[in-house]
Amino acid sequence: MSCGRVMTDRTEKAPGFRNAMYALIGVLFIAYIGMKAWHISLALEVWKTQPIAGPTDGAAK
């Protein structure tokens, strides 16, 4: 099977491709962290501002 060797040859011959892949992975990782931080901040904001209407006796025991 030469599928793996083709990719290895490409990265050895063109280090710019490898650097571009590392940059793409880094950008996607930073975007993922940013999206998760936004989700957490949104959840905390809703948690602070939303009162619970009903009784909570026996909840989370």
Predicted model as a PDB file, atoms N, CA, C, CB and O in Angstrom, pLDDT in the B-factor column:
MODEL        1                                                                  
ATOM      1  N   MET A   1       0.845  -1.176   0.000  1.00 46.00           N  
ATOM      2  CA  MET A   1       0.000   0.000   0.000  1.00 46.00           C  
ATOM      3  C   MET A   1       0.892   1.241   0.000  1.00 46.00           C  
ATOM      4  CB  MET A   1      -0.963  -0.003   1.223  1.00 46.00           C  
ATOM      5  O   MET A   1       1.743   1.400   0.875  1.00 46.00           O  
ATOM      6  N   SER A   2       0.702   2.078  -0.940  1.00 52.00           N  
ATOM      7  CA  SER A   2       1.549   3.261  -1.049  1.00 52.00           C  
ATOM      8  C   SER A   2       0.817   4.536  -0.673  1.00 52.00           C  
ATOM      9  CB  SER A   2       2.085   3.382  -2.447  1.00 52.00           C  
ATOM     10  O   SER A   2       1.344   5.626  -0.897  1.00 52.00           O  
ATOM     11  N   CYS A   3      -0.366   4.440  -0.116  1.00 54.00           N  
ATOM     12  CA  CYS A   3      -1.137   5.636   0.229  1.00 54.00           C  
ATOM     13  C   CYS A   3      -0.421   6.473   1.276  1.00 54.00           C  
ATOM     14  CB  CYS A   3      -2.524   5.250   0.733  1.00 54.00           C  
ATOM     15  O   CYS A   3      -0.354   7.695   1.148  1.00 54.00           O  
ATOM     16  N   GLY A   4       0.113   5.838   2.303  1.00 53.00           N  
ATOM     17  CA  GLY A   4       0.811   6.570   3.348  1.00 53.00           C  
ATOM     18  C   GLY A   4       2.104   7.174   2.856  1.00 53.00           C  
ATOM     19  O   GLY A   4       2.490   8.261   3.285  1.00 53.00           O  
ATOM     20  N   ARG A   5       2.780   6.476   1.955  1.00 59.00           N  
ATOM     21  CA  ARG A   5       4.060   6.958   1.444  1.00 59.00           C  
ATOM     22  C   ARG A   5       3.885   8.192   0.577  1.00 59.00           C  
ATOM     23  CB  ARG A   5       4.758   5.867   0.652  1.00 59.00           C  
ATOM     24  O   ARG A   5       4.761   9.058   0.562  1.00 59.00           O  
ATOM     25  N   VAL A   6       2.781   8.295  -0.142  1.00 58.00           N  
ATOM     26  CA  VAL A   6       2.533   9.460  -0.983  1.00 58.00           C  
ATOM     27  C   VAL A   6       2.432  10.712  -0.117  1.00 58.00           C  
ATOM     28  CB  VAL A   6       1.245   9.271  -1.817  1.00 58.00           C  
ATOM     29  O   VAL A   6       3.004  11.747  -0.462  1.00 58.00           O  
ATOM     30  N   MET A   7       1.716  10.633   0.999  1.00 61.00           N  
ATOM     31  CA  MET A   7       1.581  11.784   1.889  1.00 61.00           C  
ATOM     32  C   MET A   7       2.919  12.132   2.530  1.00 61.00           C  
ATOM     33  CB  MET A   7       0.531  11.507   2.972  1.00 61.00           C  
ATOM     34  O   MET A   7       3.246  13.307   2.694  1.00 61.00           O  
ATOM     35  N   THR A   8       3.690  11.111   2.893  1.00 66.00           N  
ATOM     36  CA  THR A   8       5.004  11.357   3.488  1.00 66.00           C  
ATOM     37  C   THR A   8       5.915  12.046   2.489  1.00 66.00           C  
ATOM     38  CB  THR A   8       5.640  10.043   3.969  1.00 66.00           C  
ATOM     39  O   THR A   8       6.623  12.985   2.851  1.00 66.00           O  
ATOM     40  N   ASP A   9       5.913  11.599   1.235  1.00 67.00           N  
ATOM     41  CA  ASP A   9       6.725  12.247   0.210  1.00 67.00           C  
ATOM     42  C   ASP A   9       6.315  13.694   0.022  1.00 67.00           C  
ATOM     43  CB  ASP A   9       6.615  11.500  -1.110  1.00 67.00           C  
ATOM     44  O   ASP A   9       7.159  14.574  -0.145  1.00 67.00           O  
ATOM     45  N   ARG A  10       5.022  13.933   0.051  1.00 65.00           N  
ATOM     46  CA  ARG A  10       4.534  15.304  -0.160  1.00 65.00           C  
ATOM     47  C   ARG A  10       4.995  16.227   0.969  1.00 65.00           C  
ATOM     48  CB  ARG A  10       2.993  15.319  -0.260  1.00 65.00           C  
ATOM     49  O   ARG A  10       5.406  17.360   0.719  1.00 65.00           O  
ATOM     50  N   THR A  11       4.926  15.745   2.203  1.00 63.00           N  
ATOM     51  CA  THR A  11       5.336  16.604   3.317  1.00 63.00           C  
ATOM     52  C   THR A  11       6.848  16.782   3.363  1.00 63.00           C  
ATOM     53  CB  THR A  11       4.844  16.025   4.639  1.00 63.00           C  
ATOM     54  O   THR A  11       7.336  17.817   3.816  1.00 63.00           O  
ATOM     55  N   GLU A  12       7.592  15.784   2.900  1.00 71.00           N  
ATOM     56  CA  GLU A  12       9.054  15.929   2.879  1.00 71.00           C  
ATOM     57  C   GLU A  12       9.507  16.866   1.771  1.00 71.00           C  
ATOM     58  CB  GLU A  12       9.721  14.566   2.705  1.00 71.00           C  
ATOM     59  O   GLU A  12      10.466  17.618   1.943  1.00 71.00           O  
ATOM     60  N   LYS A  13       8.823  16.824   0.638  1.00 77.00           N  
ATOM     61  CA  LYS A  13       9.201  17.660  -0.498  1.00 77.00           C  
ATOM     62  C   LYS A  13       8.667  19.082  -0.374  1.00 77.00           C  
ATOM     63  CB  LYS A  13       8.703  17.040  -1.785  1.00 77.00           C  
ATOM     64  O   LYS A  13       9.272  20.015  -0.901  1.00 77.00           O  
ATOM     65  N   ALA A  14       7.558  19.258   0.305  1.00 78.00           N  
ATOM     66  CA  ALA A  14       6.930  20.577   0.416  1.00 78.00           C  
ATOM     67  C   ALA A  14       6.626  20.871   1.882  1.00 78.00           C  
ATOM     68  CB  ALA A  14       5.631  20.649  -0.440  1.00 78.00           C  
ATOM     69  O   ALA A  14       5.513  20.622   2.346  1.00 78.00           O  
ATOM     70  N   PRO A  15       7.610  21.400   2.615  1.00 82.00           N  
ATOM     71  CA  PRO A  15       7.347  21.693   4.032  1.00 82.00           C  
ATOM     72  C   PRO A  15       6.283  22.776   4.225  1.00 82.00           C  
ATOM     73  CB  PRO A  15       8.633  22.123   4.717  1.00 82.00           C  
ATOM     74  O   PRO A  15       5.711  22.885   5.310  1.00 82.00           O  
ATOM     75  N   GLY A  16       6.014  23.561   3.212  1.00 87.00           N  
ATOM     76  CA  GLY A  16       4.950  24.562   3.294  1.00 87.00           C  
ATOM     77  C   GLY A  16       3.581  23.917   3.469  1.00 87.00           C  
ATOM     78  O   GLY A  16       2.714  24.453   4.159  1.00 87.00           O  
ATOM     79  N   PHE A  17       3.398  22.758   2.833  1.00 84.00           N  
ATOM     80  CA  PHE A  17       2.139  22.027   2.990  1.00 84.00           C  
ATOM     81  C   PHE A  17       1.964  21.587   4.435  1.00 84.00           C  
ATOM     82  CB  PHE A  17       2.094  20.807   2.050  1.00 84.00           C  
ATOM     83  O   PHE A  17       0.880  21.730   5.001  1.00 84.00           O  
ATOM     84  N   ARG A  18       3.022  21.052   5.034  1.00 85.00           N  
ATOM     85  CA  ARG A  18       2.964  20.622   6.437  1.00 85.00           C  
ATOM     86  C   ARG A  18       2.669  21.807   7.344  1.00 85.00           C  
ATOM     87  CB  ARG A  18       4.286  19.948   6.858  1.00 85.00           C  
ATOM     88  O   ARG A  18       1.846  21.708   8.255  1.00 85.00           O  
ATOM     89  N   ASN A  19       3.332  22.916   7.098  1.00 90.00           N  
ATOM     90  CA  ASN A  19       3.100  24.115   7.908  1.00 90.00           C  
ATOM     91  C   ASN A  19       1.671  24.631   7.738  1.00 90.00           C  
ATOM     92  CB  ASN A  19       4.103  25.215   7.532  1.00 90.00           C  
ATOM     93  O   ASN A  19       1.060  25.114   8.691  1.00 90.00           O  
ATOM     94  N   ALA A  20       1.145  24.525   6.515  1.00 91.00           N  
ATOM     95  CA  ALA A  20      -0.236  24.952   6.283  1.00 91.00           C  
ATOM     96  C   ALA A  20      -1.213  24.055   7.044  1.00 91.00           C  
ATOM     97  CB  ALA A  20      -0.559  24.935   4.775  1.00 91.00           C  
ATOM     98  O   ALA A  20      -2.209  24.537   7.583  1.00 91.00           O  
ATOM     99  N   MET A  21      -0.929  22.760   7.086  1.00 90.00           N  
ATOM    100  CA  MET A  21      -1.801  21.840   7.829  1.00 90.00           C  
ATOM    101  C   MET A  21      -1.735  22.132   9.331  1.00 90.00           C  
ATOM    102  CB  MET A  21      -1.401  20.367   7.553  1.00 90.00           C  
ATOM    103  O   MET A  21      -2.759  22.104  10.013  1.00 90.00           O  
ATOM    104  N   TYR A  22      -0.545  22.410   9.842  1.00 93.00           N  
ATOM    105  CA  TYR A  22      -0.419  22.777  11.262  1.00 93.00           C  
ATOM    106  C   TYR A  22      -1.172  24.070  11.549  1.00 93.00           C  
ATOM    107  CB  TYR A  22       1.068  22.929  11.658  1.00 93.00           C  
ATOM    108  O   TYR A  22      -1.830  24.193  12.582  1.00 93.00           O  
ATOM    109  N   ALA A  23      -1.076  25.031  10.638  1.00 96.00           N  
ATOM    110  CA  ALA A  23      -1.797  26.296  10.818  1.00 96.00           C  
ATOM    111  C   ALA A  23      -3.302  26.068  10.788  1.00 96.00           C  
ATOM    112  CB  ALA A  23      -1.395  27.309   9.732  1.00 96.00           C  
ATOM    113  O   ALA A  23      -4.031  26.654  11.588  1.00 96.00           O  
ATOM    114  N   LEU A  24      -3.775  25.223   9.874  1.00 96.00           N  
ATOM    115  CA  LEU A  24      -5.199  24.919   9.789  1.00 96.00           C  
ATOM    116  C   LEU A  24      -5.688  24.250  11.066  1.00 96.00           C  
ATOM    117  CB  LEU A  24      -5.484  24.023   8.582  1.00 96.00           C  
ATOM    118  O   LEU A  24      -6.742  24.607  11.591  1.00 96.00           O  
ATOM    119  N   ILE A  25      -4.930  23.286  11.563  1.00 97.00           N  
ATOM    120  CA  ILE A  25      -5.302  22.613  12.810  1.00 97.00           C  
ATOM    121  C   ILE A  25      -5.329  23.620  13.958  1.00 97.00           C  
ATOM    122  CB  ILE A  25      -4.318  21.457  13.126  1.00 97.00           C  
ATOM    123  O   ILE A  25      -6.239  23.587  14.786  1.00 97.00           O  
ATOM    124  N   GLY A  26      -4.347  24.507  14.015  1.00 98.00           N  
ATOM    125  CA  GLY A  26      -4.307  25.518  15.067  1.00 98.00           C  
ATOM    126  C   GLY A  26      -5.492  26.465  15.011  1.00 98.00           C  
ATOM    127  O   GLY A  26      -6.089  26.782  16.040  1.00 98.00           O  
ATOM    128  N   VAL A  27      -5.833  26.913  13.819  1.00 98.00           N  
ATOM    129  CA  VAL A  27      -6.976  27.826  13.661  1.00 98.00           C  
ATOM    130  C   VAL A  27      -8.270  27.132  14.060  1.00 98.00           C  
ATOM    131  CB  VAL A  27      -7.074  28.336  12.206  1.00 98.00           C  
ATOM    132  O   VAL A  27      -9.106  27.722  14.744  1.00 98.00           O  
ATOM    133  N   LEU A  28      -8.440  25.882  13.635  1.00 98.00           N  
ATOM    134  CA  LEU A  28      -9.653  25.147  14.004  1.00 98.00           C  
ATOM    135  C   LEU A  28      -9.733  24.915  15.507  1.00 98.00           C  
ATOM    136  CB  LEU A  28      -9.705  23.810  13.271  1.00 98.00           C  
ATOM    137  O   LEU A  28     -10.814  24.987  16.091  1.00 98.00           O  
ATOM    138  N   PHE A  29      -8.598  24.638  16.133  1.00 98.00           N  
ATOM    139  CA  PHE A  29      -8.572  24.430  17.583  1.00 98.00           C  
ATOM    140  C   PHE A  29      -8.934  25.712  18.322  1.00 98.00           C  
ATOM    141  CB  PHE A  29      -7.188  23.936  18.032  1.00 98.00           C  
ATOM    142  O   PHE A  29      -9.712  25.682  19.276  1.00 98.00           O  
ATOM    143  N   ILE A  30      -8.378  26.834  17.888  1.00 98.00           N  
ATOM    144  CA  ILE A  30      -8.686  28.121  18.523  1.00 98.00           C  
ATOM    145  C   ILE A  30     -10.160  28.472  18.315  1.00 98.00           C  
ATOM    146  CB  ILE A  30      -7.777  29.246  17.953  1.00 98.00           C  
ATOM    147  O   ILE A  30     -10.803  28.992  19.228  1.00 98.00           O  
ATOM    148  N   ALA A  31     -10.701  28.195  17.131  1.00 98.00           N  
ATOM    149  CA  ALA A  31     -12.117  28.452  16.877  1.00 98.00           C  
ATOM    150  C   ALA A  31     -12.998  27.584  17.772  1.00 98.00           C  
ATOM    151  CB  ALA A  31     -12.452  28.199  15.400  1.00 98.00           C  
ATOM    152  O   ALA A  31     -14.020  28.044  18.282  1.00 98.00           O  
ATOM    153  N   TYR A  32     -12.600  26.334  17.960  1.00 98.00           N  
ATOM    154  CA  TYR A  32     -13.359  25.424  18.832  1.00 98.00           C  
ATOM    155  C   TYR A  32     -13.349  25.929  20.275  1.00 98.00           C  
ATOM    156  CB  TYR A  32     -12.774  23.991  18.764  1.00 98.00           C  
ATOM    157  O   TYR A  32     -14.389  25.944  20.934  1.00 98.00           O  
ATOM    158  N   ILE A  33     -12.189  26.338  20.763  1.00 98.00           N  
ATOM    159  CA  ILE A  33     -12.081  26.869  22.128  1.00 98.00           C  
ATOM    160  C   ILE A  33     -12.926  28.133  22.264  1.00 98.00           C  
ATOM    161  CB  ILE A  33     -10.599  27.170  22.489  1.00 98.00           C  
ATOM    162  O   ILE A  33     -13.608  28.313  23.273  1.00 98.00           O  
ATOM    163  N   GLY A  34     -12.889  28.998  21.272  1.00 98.00           N  
ATOM    164  CA  GLY A  34     -13.694  30.215  21.309  1.00 98.00           C  
ATOM    165  C   GLY A  34     -15.186  29.927  21.319  1.00 98.00           C  
ATOM    166  O   GLY A  34     -15.942  30.570  22.046  1.00 98.00           O  
ATOM    167  N   MET A  35     -15.608  28.965  20.516  1.00 98.00           N  
ATOM    168  CA  MET A  35     -17.031  28.604  20.481  1.00 98.00           C  
ATOM    169  C   MET A  35     -17.467  28.017  21.818  1.00 98.00           C  
ATOM    170  CB  MET A  35     -17.311  27.599  19.343  1.00 98.00           C  
ATOM    171  O   MET A  35     -18.546  28.344  22.311  1.00 98.00           O  
ATOM    172  N   LYS A  36     -16.640  27.151  22.413  1.00 97.00           N  
ATOM    173  CA  LYS A  36     -16.990  26.558  23.705  1.00 97.00           C  
ATOM    174  C   LYS A  36     -17.018  27.623  24.806  1.00 97.00           C  
ATOM    175  CB  LYS A  36     -15.991  25.440  24.072  1.00 97.00           C  
ATOM    176  O   LYS A  36     -17.882  27.583  25.683  1.00 97.00           O  
ATOM    177  N   ALA A  37     -16.091  28.564  24.767  1.00 97.00           N  
ATOM    178  CA  ALA A  37     -16.093  29.650  25.754  1.00 97.00           C  
ATOM    179  C   ALA A  37     -17.361  30.487  25.621  1.00 97.00           C  
ATOM    180  CB  ALA A  37     -14.842  30.545  25.584  1.00 97.00           C  
ATOM    181  O   ALA A  37     -17.942  30.898  26.626  1.00 97.00           O  
ATOM    182  N   TRP A  38     -17.791  30.738  24.393  1.00 97.00           N  
ATOM    183  CA  TRP A  38     -19.032  31.486  24.181  1.00 97.00           C  
ATOM    184  C   TRP A  38     -20.228  30.704  24.710  1.00 97.00           C  
ATOM    185  CB  TRP A  38     -19.224  31.804  22.689  1.00 97.00           C  
ATOM    186  O   TRP A  38     -21.117  31.285  25.332  1.00 97.00           O  
ATOM    187  N   HIS A  39     -20.263  29.394  24.471  1.00 97.00           N  
ATOM    188  CA  HIS A  39     -21.367  28.572  24.979  1.00 97.00           C  
ATOM    189  C   HIS A  39     -21.410  28.585  26.501  1.00 97.00           C  
ATOM    190  CB  HIS A  39     -21.238  27.130  24.472  1.00 97.00           C  
ATOM    191  O   HIS A  39     -22.485  28.696  27.090  1.00 97.00           O  
ATOM    192  N   ILE A  40     -20.267  28.473  27.135  1.00 96.00           N  
ATOM    193  CA  ILE A  40     -20.214  28.476  28.601  1.00 96.00           C  
ATOM    194  C   ILE A  40     -20.636  29.829  29.150  1.00 96.00           C  
ATOM    195  CB  ILE A  40     -18.802  28.122  29.096  1.00 96.00           C  
ATOM    196  O   ILE A  40     -21.393  29.899  30.118  1.00 96.00           O  
ATOM    197  N   SER A  41     -20.150  30.904  28.539  1.00 95.00           N  
ATOM    198  CA  SER A  41     -20.545  32.237  29.026  1.00 95.00           C  
ATOM    199  C   SER A  41     -22.038  32.465  28.843  1.00 95.00           C  
ATOM    200  CB  SER A  41     -19.755  33.337  28.295  1.00 95.00           C  
ATOM    201  O   SER A  41     -22.678  33.073  29.700  1.00 95.00           O  
ATOM    202  N   LEU A  42     -22.597  31.992  27.750  1.00 94.00           N  
ATOM    203  CA  LEU A  42     -24.034  32.110  27.518  1.00 94.00           C  
ATOM    204  C   LEU A  42     -24.822  31.307  28.556  1.00 94.00           C  
ATOM    205  CB  LEU A  42     -24.387  31.637  26.098  1.00 94.00           C  
ATOM    206  O   LEU A  42     -25.825  31.787  29.083  1.00 94.00           O  
ATOM    207  N   ALA A  43     -24.374  30.100  28.844  1.00 92.00           N  
ATOM    208  CA  ALA A  43     -25.054  29.269  29.837  1.00 92.00           C  
ATOM    209  C   ALA A  43     -24.976  29.891  31.230  1.00 92.00           C  
ATOM    210  CB  ALA A  43     -24.448  27.862  29.856  1.00 92.00           C  
ATOM    211  O   ALA A  43     -25.957  29.860  31.973  1.00 92.00           O  
ATOM    212  N   LEU A  44     -23.834  30.451  31.591  1.00 93.00           N  
ATOM    213  CA  LEU A  44     -23.701  31.092  32.907  1.00 93.00           C  
ATOM    214  C   LEU A  44     -24.568  32.340  33.006  1.00 93.00           C  
ATOM    215  CB  LEU A  44     -22.236  31.453  33.181  1.00 93.00           C  
ATOM    216  O   LEU A  44     -25.146  32.617  34.057  1.00 93.00           O  
ATOM    217  N   GLU A  45     -24.657  33.090  31.917  1.00 91.00           N  
ATOM    218  CA  GLU A  45     -25.503  34.289  31.919  1.00 91.00           C  
ATOM    219  C   GLU A  45     -26.972  33.910  32.094  1.00 91.00           C  
ATOM    220  CB  GLU A  45     -25.313  35.090  30.613  1.00 91.00           C  
ATOM    221  O   GLU A  45     -27.686  34.551  32.864  1.00 91.00           O  
ATOM    222  N   VAL A  46     -27.420  32.895  31.401  1.00 89.00           N  
ATOM    223  CA  VAL A  46     -28.804  32.443  31.530  1.00 89.00           C  
ATOM    224  C   VAL A  46     -29.045  31.893  32.929  1.00 89.00           C  
ATOM    225  CB  VAL A  46     -29.133  31.373  30.465  1.00 89.00           C  
ATOM    226  O   VAL A  46     -30.096  32.136  33.522  1.00 89.00           O  
ATOM    227  N   TRP A  47     -28.082  31.157  33.455  1.00 86.00           N  
ATOM    228  CA  TRP A  47     -28.216  30.577  34.797  1.00 86.00           C  
ATOM    229  C   TRP A  47     -28.367  31.665  35.856  1.00 86.00           C  
ATOM    230  CB  TRP A  47     -27.002  29.695  35.124  1.00 86.00           C  
ATOM    231  O   TRP A  47     -29.122  31.492  36.812  1.00 86.00           O  
ATOM    232  N   LYS A  48     -27.657  32.785  35.698  1.00 87.00           N  
ATOM    233  CA  LYS A  48     -27.734  33.886  36.672  1.00 87.00           C  
ATOM    234  C   LYS A  48     -29.055  34.647  36.575  1.00 87.00           C  
ATOM    235  CB  LYS A  48     -26.570  34.854  36.465  1.00 87.00           C  
ATOM    236  O   LYS A  48     -29.580  35.119  37.583  1.00 87.00           O  
ATOM    237  N   THR A  49     -29.588  34.763  35.360  1.00 87.00           N  
ATOM    238  CA  THR A  49     -30.747  35.646  35.172  1.00 87.00           C  
ATOM    239  C   THR A  49     -32.092  34.929  35.139  1.00 87.00           C  
ATOM    240  CB  THR A  49     -30.582  36.410  33.907  1.00 87.00           C  
ATOM    241  O   THR A  49     -33.124  35.597  35.210  1.00 87.00           O  
ATOM    242  N   GLN A  50     -32.128  33.618  35.037  1.00 83.00           N  
ATOM    243  CA  GLN A  50     -33.393  32.894  34.940  1.00 83.00           C  
ATOM    244  C   GLN A  50     -33.807  32.348  36.306  1.00 83.00           C  
ATOM    245  CB  GLN A  50     -33.280  31.748  33.918  1.00 83.00           C  
ATOM    246  O   GLN A  50     -33.157  31.445  36.833  1.00 83.00           O  
ATOM    247  N   PRO A  51     -34.871  32.881  36.876  1.00 79.00           N  
ATOM    248  CA  PRO A  51     -35.350  32.316  38.146  1.00 79.00           C  
ATOM    249  C   PRO A  51     -36.078  30.988  37.901  1.00 79.00           C  
ATOM    250  CB  PRO A  51     -36.291  33.320  38.869  1.00 79.00           C  
ATOM    251  O   PRO A  51     -36.663  30.767  36.840  1.00 79.00           O  
ATOM    252  N   ILE A  52     -36.028  30.134  38.885  1.00 77.00           N  
ATOM    253  CA  ILE A  52     -36.749  28.865  38.800  1.00 77.00           C  
ATOM    254  C   ILE A  52     -38.149  29.108  39.339  1.00 77.00           C  
ATOM    255  CB  ILE A  52     -36.017  27.718  39.598  1.00 77.00           C  
ATOM    256  O   ILE A  52     -38.314  29.560  40.472  1.00 77.00           O  
ATOM    257  N   ALA A  53     -39.159  28.808  38.528  1.00 80.00           N  
ATOM    258  CA  ALA A  53     -40.538  29.132  38.880  1.00 80.00           C  
ATOM    259  C   ALA A  53     -41.121  28.168  39.911  1.00 80.00           C  
ATOM    260  CB  ALA A  53     -41.398  29.127  37.637  1.00 80.00           C  
ATOM    261  O   ALA A  53     -41.868  28.578  40.799  1.00 80.00           O  
ATOM    262  N   GLY A  54     -40.780  26.901  39.790  1.00 79.00           N  
ATOM    263  CA  GLY A  54     -41.398  25.899  40.671  1.00 79.00           C  
ATOM    264  C   GLY A  54     -40.524  25.556  41.856  1.00 79.00           C  
ATOM    265  O   GLY A  54     -39.387  26.016  41.968  1.00 79.00           O  
ATOM    266  N   PRO A  55     -41.078  24.730  42.749  1.00 79.00           N  
ATOM    267  CA  PRO A  55     -40.283  24.312  43.911  1.00 79.00           C  
ATOM    268  C   PRO A  55     -39.134  23.383  43.483  1.00 79.00           C  
ATOM    269  CB  PRO A  55     -41.186  23.600  44.952  1.00 79.00           C  
ATOM    270  O   PRO A  55     -39.240  22.652  42.498  1.00 79.00           O  
ATOM    271  N   THR A  56     -38.057  23.430  44.234  1.00 77.00           N  
ATOM    272  CA  THR A  56     -36.896  22.613  43.929  1.00 77.00           C  
ATOM    273  C   THR A  56     -36.574  21.621  45.030  1.00 77.00           C  
ATOM    274  CB  THR A  56     -35.710  23.488  43.679  1.00 77.00           C  
ATOM    275  O   THR A  56     -35.444  21.143  45.129  1.00 77.00           O  
ATOM    276  N   ASP A  57     -37.553  21.309  45.853  1.00 79.00           N  
ATOM    277  CA  ASP A  57     -37.327  20.343  46.915  1.00 79.00           C  
ATOM    278  C   ASP A  57     -36.965  18.977  46.324  1.00 79.00           C  
ATOM    279  CB  ASP A  57     -38.572  20.230  47.813  1.00 79.00           C  
ATOM    280  O   ASP A  57     -37.651  18.480  45.431  1.00 79.00           O  
ATOM    281  N   GLY A  58     -35.907  18.389  46.818  1.00 76.00           N  
ATOM    282  CA  GLY A  58     -35.489  17.078  46.367  1.00 76.00           C  
ATOM    283  C   GLY A  58     -34.689  17.071  45.088  1.00 76.00           C  
ATOM    284  O   GLY A  58     -34.351  16.004  44.578  1.00 76.00           O  
ATOM    285  N   ALA A  59     -34.383  18.225  44.567  1.00 69.00           N  
ATOM    286  CA  ALA A  59     -33.623  18.271  43.322  1.00 69.00           C  
ATOM    287  C   ALA A  59     -32.135  18.058  43.581  1.00 69.00           C  
ATOM    288  CB  ALA A  59     -33.849  19.608  42.610  1.00 69.00           C  
ATOM    289  O   ALA A  59     -31.602  18.539  44.581  1.00 69.00           O  
ATOM    290  N   ALA A  60     -31.478  17.356  42.704  1.00 71.00           N  
ATOM    291  CA  ALA A  60     -30.028  17.126  42.720  1.00 71.00           C  
ATOM    292  C   ALA A  60     -29.544  16.517  44.015  1.00 71.00           C  
ATOM    293  CB  ALA A  60     -29.298  18.415  42.479  1.00 71.00           C  
ATOM    294  O   ALA A  60     -28.564  16.976  44.601  1.00 71.00           O  
ATOM    295  N   LYS A  61     -30.229  15.487  44.457  1.00 56.00           N  
ATOM    296  CA  LYS A  61     -29.768  14.816  45.678  1.00 56.00           C  
ATOM    297  C   LYS A  61     -28.953  13.625  45.324  1.00 56.00           C  
ATOM    298  CB  LYS A  61     -30.933  14.403  46.564  1.00 56.00           C  
ATOM    299  O   LYS A  61     -28.471  12.921  46.211  1.00 56.00           O  
TER     300      LYS A  61                                                      
ENDMDL                                                                          
END                                                                             
